[in-house]
């Protein structure tokens, strides 16, 4: 009798355990296959499957770091994402007659490729295309300036020659350009030197008002703008850049040479 009672109790315990497992199922974590496609890593939040995710990411940084493979691919994904930051300078348009003088001093030709770094409203690249028939690219980090430049390109019907891109100018490869135009602060001009040194020989760099410390210009001209009545300077450098070992402090203080 005692043996039968013991067997009945064992059966009861087993049945109770089975009922408990049905109520609280065990969650099994499947191992991650490191060779599995990481397409899902690029999916924005809210996508229910990988087919809903866009093939390319633009201006997004949605990265799920839930698996070892995701962490390993995070740096690669970040390379596809260009993060925006605040502009280095406020936008002050270059008077149109100064724009004309900059392009004239650079001796722009039809076969040239012009890069304007910090293109603002696009007036320099538009003028280069209309006046010289050359191709030109304007770069600006400010989305408002990019939109304004695109409107200017469309209004002047030079879209077949001009391209506008939202980029950080300090990340650009400038080596394809024949002419670089600048209206930046002197410290920013200096920051660009490593990129400018990669320009092919004979390339021209023109800057409105501001010098490039440590680099001797080929020419500096002054003019009075009919547009704003102010006095302006235009600096011209050609590559390879001519480095200065010492600086004329009087020239530095006057922002001239």
Secondary structure by P-SEA (a helix, b strand, c coil): caaaaaaaaaaaaaaaaaaaaaabbbbbbbbbcccccccccccccccccccccccccccccccccccaaaaaaaaaaaaabbbbcccccccccccaaaaaaaaaaacccccbbbbbcccccaaaaaaaaaaccccbbbbbccaaaaaaaaaaaaaacccccbbbbbccccccccccccbbbbbccaaaaaaaaaaaaaccccbbbbbcccccccccccbbbbbbbccccbbbbbbbbcccbbbbcccaaaaaaaccc
